[in-house]
Amino acid sequence: MDGERIDPRVERTRRAIKDAFRELVCEKDAGRITVKELTERAGINRKTFYLHFETIEELYSALLDDIMNTFFAERETTPDKPKDIWGHAQRFFLFLTEQPLSTELLICSPSTYDDFGKKLYLDQMNRYRSAGDNPFAWLPDDKMELVLNFIRSTALDFYRQWVKGGKAVEPHEAAELLSELTCHGIDRLMR
């Protein structure tokens, strides 16, 4: 399937559906968006929606893939360097700060389809793991999962708090702080 050209009509329809979803996310909680609202906004019928996505959750997953594909294609310069946790944390945080409001709302709302934000960060980490060596592979699986969950949760909660706090800290400063906390904890910040 890779490398095959997708029919432009299919691409247009999928884009219209995704655009309609992004618009609606800015107007209401994503978990409350219905297929009926989505198809009306996209200017298509329900049958057409279901030709492209079996459920809204599948659409949701496609949006998540779009975000991650963009990040890894355009921003992540070192997925093959898994020990660069400092750089990964900064690049992904800064990438998220430049995303449209709809993405921010999806990430910051843990109530939407099993938490879009958690899935986004999990996808990011899984892509790093599949691209190169796992720097935590020496740990037993249960401990490794705790460490990886700590990194994901820290980054996600940090981003959500930054947004909730009105983005008062300049993005590059916040990204630097996130990297510091992720890699060194709070020891170097205590006075």
MODELLER restraints for C-alpha pairs under 7 A, 6 or more apart:
rsr = mdl.restraints
at = mdl.atoms
rsr.add(forms.Gaussian(group=physical.xy_distance, feature=features.Distance(at['CA:14:A'], at['CA:52:A']), mean=6.87, stdev=0.5))
rsr.add(forms.Gaussian(group=physical.xy_distance, feature=features.Distance(at['CA:16:A'], at['CA:42:A']), mean=5.34, stdev=0.5))
rsr.add(forms.Gaussian(group=physical.xy_distance, feature=features.Distance(at['CA:17:A'], at['CA:38:A']), mean=6.97, stdev=0.5))
rsr.add(forms.Gaussian(group=physical.xy_distance, feature=features.Distance(at['CA:17:A'], at['CA:42:A']), mean=5.40, stdev=0.5))
rsr.add(forms.Gaussian(group=physical.xy_distance, feature=features.Distance(at['CA:20:A'], at['CA:38:A']), mean=6.07, stdev=0.5))
rsr.add(forms.Gaussian(group=physical.xy_distance, feature=features.Distance(at['CA:20:A'], at['CA:41:A']), mean=5.56, stdev=0.5))
rsr.add(forms.Gaussian(group=physical.xy_distance, feature=features.Distance(at['CA:20:A'], at['CA:42:A']), mean=5.27, stdev=0.5))
rsr.add(forms.Gaussian(group=physical.xy_distance, feature=features.Distance(at['CA:21:A'], at['CA:38:A']), mean=6.22, stdev=0.5))
rsr.add(forms.Gaussian(group=physical.xy_distance, feature=features.Distance(at['CA:22:A'], at['CA:102:A']), mean=5.34, stdev=0.5))
rsr.add(forms.Gaussian(group=physical.xy_distance, feature=features.Distance(at['CA:25:A'], at['CA:102:A']), mean=5.73, stdev=0.5))
rsr.add(forms.Gaussian(group=physical.xy_distance, feature=features.Distance(at['CA:26:A'], at['CA:101:A']), mean=6.97, stdev=0.5))
rsr.add(forms.Gaussian(group=physical.xy_distance, feature=features.Distance(at['CA:26:A'], at['CA:102:A']), mean=5.61, stdev=0.5))
rsr.add(forms.Gaussian(group=physical.xy_distance, feature=features.Distance(at['CA:30:A'], at['CA:112:A']), mean=5.93, stdev=0.5))
rsr.add(forms.Gaussian(group=physical.xy_distance, feature=features.Distance(at['CA:31:A'], at['CA:112:A']), mean=4.97, stdev=0.5))
rsr.add(forms.Gaussian(group=physical.xy_distance, feature=features.Distance(at['CA:31:A'], at['CA:113:A']), mean=6.44, stdev=0.5))
rsr.add(forms.Gaussian(group=physical.xy_distance, feature=features.Distance(at['CA:36:A'], at['CA:46:A']), mean=6.90, stdev=0.5))
rsr.add(forms.Gaussian(group=physical.xy_distance, feature=features.Distance(at['CA:39:A'], at['CA:45:A']), mean=5.70, stdev=0.5))
rsr.add(forms.Gaussian(group=physical.xy_distance, feature=features.Distance(at['CA:39:A'], at['CA:46:A']), mean=6.07, stdev=0.5))
rsr.add(forms.Gaussian(group=physical.xy_distance, feature=features.Distance(at['CA:39:A'], at['CA:49:A']), mean=6.79, stdev=0.5))
rsr.add(forms.Gaussian(group=physical.xy_distance, feature=features.Distance(at['CA:53:A'], at['CA:59:A']), mean=5.98, stdev=0.5))
rsr.add(forms.Gaussian(group=physical.xy_distance, feature=features.Distance(at['CA:57:A'], at['CA:113:A']), mean=6.58, stdev=0.5))
rsr.add(forms.Gaussian(group=physical.xy_distance, feature=features.Distance(at['CA:64:A'], at['CA:120:A']), mean=6.33, stdev=0.5))
rsr.add(forms.Gaussian(group=physical.xy_distance, feature=features.Distance(at['CA:68:A'], at['CA:124:A']), mean=6.88, stdev=0.5))
rsr.add(forms.Gaussian(group=physical.xy_distance, feature=features.Distance(at['CA:76:A'], at['CA:91:A']), mean=6.83, stdev=0.5))
rsr.add(forms.Gaussian(group=physical.xy_distance, feature=features.Distance(at['CA:79:A'], at['CA:128:A']), mean=5.45, stdev=0.5))
rsr.add(forms.Gaussian(group=physical.xy_distance, feature=features.Distance(at['CA:79:A'], at['CA:131:A']), mean=6.05, stdev=0.5))
rsr.add(forms.Gaussian(group=physical.xy_distance, feature=features.Distance(at['CA:80:A'], at['CA:131:A']), mean=5.48, stdev=0.5))
rsr.add(forms.Gaussian(group=physical.xy_distance, feature=features.Distance(at['CA:80:A'], at['CA:132:A']), mean=4.78, stdev=0.5))
rsr.add(forms.Gaussian(group=physical.xy_distance, feature=features.Distance(at['CA:81:A'], at['CA:132:A']), mean=6.60, stdev=0.5))
rsr.add(forms.Gaussian(group=physical.xy_distance, feature=features.Distance(at['CA:82:A'], at['CA:128:A']), mean=6.29, stdev=0.5))
rsr.add(forms.Gaussian(group=physical.xy_distance, feature=features.Distance(at['CA:82:A'], at['CA:132:A']), mean=6.24, stdev=0.5))
rsr.add(forms.Gaussian(group=physical.xy_distance, feature=features.Distance(at['CA:82:A'], at['CA:133:A']), mean=6.28, stdev=0.5))
rsr.add(forms.Gaussian(group=physical.xy_distance, feature=features.Distance(at['CA:82:A'], at['CA:134:A']), mean=6.29, stdev=0.5))
rsr.add(forms.Gaussian(group=physical.xy_distance, feature=features.Distance(at['CA:82:A'], at['CA:135:A']), mean=6.30, stdev=0.5))
rsr.add(forms.Gaussian(group=physical.xy_distance, feature=features.Distance(at['CA:83:A'], at['CA:135:A']), mean=5.89, stdev=0.5))
rsr.add(forms.Gaussian(group=physical.xy_distance, feature=features.Distance(at['CA:86:A'], at['CA:179:A']), mean=4.83, stdev=0.5))
rsr.add(forms.Gaussian(group=physical.xy_distance, feature=features.Distance(at['CA:86:A'], at['CA:183:A']), mean=6.48, stdev=0.5))
rsr.add(forms.Gaussian(group=physical.xy_distance, feature=features.Distance(at['CA:89:A'], at['CA:178:A']), mean=6.86, stdev=0.5))
rsr.add(forms.Gaussian(group=physical.xy_distance, feature=features.Distance(at['CA:89:A'], at['CA:179:A']), mean=5.65, stdev=0.5))
rsr.add(forms.Gaussian(group=physical.xy_distance, feature=features.Distance(at['CA:90:A'], at['CA:175:A']), mean=4.79, stdev=0.5))
rsr.add(forms.Gaussian(group=physical.xy_distance, feature=features.Distance(at['CA:90:A'], at['CA:176:A']), mean=6.44, stdev=0.5))
rsr.add(forms.Gaussian(group=physical.xy_distance, feature=features.Distance(at['CA:90:A'], at['CA:179:A']), mean=6.16, stdev=0.5))
rsr.add(forms.Gaussian(group=physical.xy_distance, feature=features.Distance(at['CA:93:A'], at['CA:175:A']), mean=6.01, stdev=0.5))
rsr.add(forms.Gaussian(group=physical.xy_distance, feature=features.Distance(at['CA:94:A'], at['CA:171:A']), mean=6.53, stdev=0.5))
rsr.add(forms.Gaussian(group=physical.xy_distance, feature=features.Distance(at['CA:94:A'], at['CA:175:A']), mean=6.58, stdev=0.5))
rsr.add(forms.Gaussian(group=physical.xy_distance, feature=features.Distance(at['CA:106:A'], at['CA:116:A']), mean=6.02, stdev=0.5))
rsr.add(forms.Gaussian(group=physical.xy_distance, feature=features.Distance(at['CA:106:A'], at['CA:117:A']), mean=6.87, stdev=0.5))
rsr.add(forms.Gaussian(group=physical.xy_distance, feature=features.Distance(at['CA:107:A'], at['CA:116:A']), mean=5.58, stdev=0.5))
rsr.add(forms.Gaussian(group=physical.xy_distance, feature=features.Distance(at['CA:107:A'], at['CA:117:A']), mean=4.10, stdev=0.5))
rsr.add(forms.Gaussian(group=physical.xy_distance, feature=features.Distance(at['CA:108:A'], at['CA:117:A']), mean=6.67, stdev=0.5))
rsr.add(forms.Gaussian(group=physical.xy_distance, feature=features.Distance(at['CA:108:A'], at['CA:160:A']), mean=5.45, stdev=0.5))
rsr.add(forms.Gaussian(group=physical.xy_distance, feature=features.Distance(at['CA:109:A'], at['CA:115:A']), mean=6.97, stdev=0.5))
rsr.add(forms.Gaussian(group=physical.xy_distance, feature=features.Distance(at['CA:110:A'], at['CA:116:A']), mean=6.89, stdev=0.5))
rsr.add(forms.Gaussian(group=physical.xy_distance, feature=features.Distance(at['CA:110:A'], at['CA:117:A']), mean=6.97, stdev=0.5))
rsr.add(forms.Gaussian(group=physical.xy_distance, feature=features.Distance(at['CA:117:A'], at['CA:156:A']), mean=6.74, stdev=0.5))
rsr.add(forms.Gaussian(group=physical.xy_distance, feature=features.Distance(at['CA:121:A'], at['CA:152:A']), mean=5.83, stdev=0.5))
rsr.add(forms.Gaussian(group=physical.xy_distance, feature=features.Distance(at['CA:122:A'], at['CA:152:A']), mean=6.83, stdev=0.5))
rsr.add(forms.Gaussian(group=physical.xy_distance, feature=features.Distance(at['CA:136:A'], at['CA:144:A']), mean=5.95, stdev=0.5))
rsr.add(forms.Gaussian(group=physical.xy_distance, feature=features.Distance(at['CA:137:A'], at['CA:144:A']), mean=6.91, stdev=0.5))
rsr.add(forms.Gaussian(group=physical.xy_distance, feature=features.Distance(at['CA:151:A'], at['CA:182:A']), mean=6.43, stdev=0.5))
rsr.add(forms.Gaussian(group=physical.xy_distance, feature=features.Distance(at['CA:155:A'], at['CA:178:A']), mean=6.93, stdev=0.5))
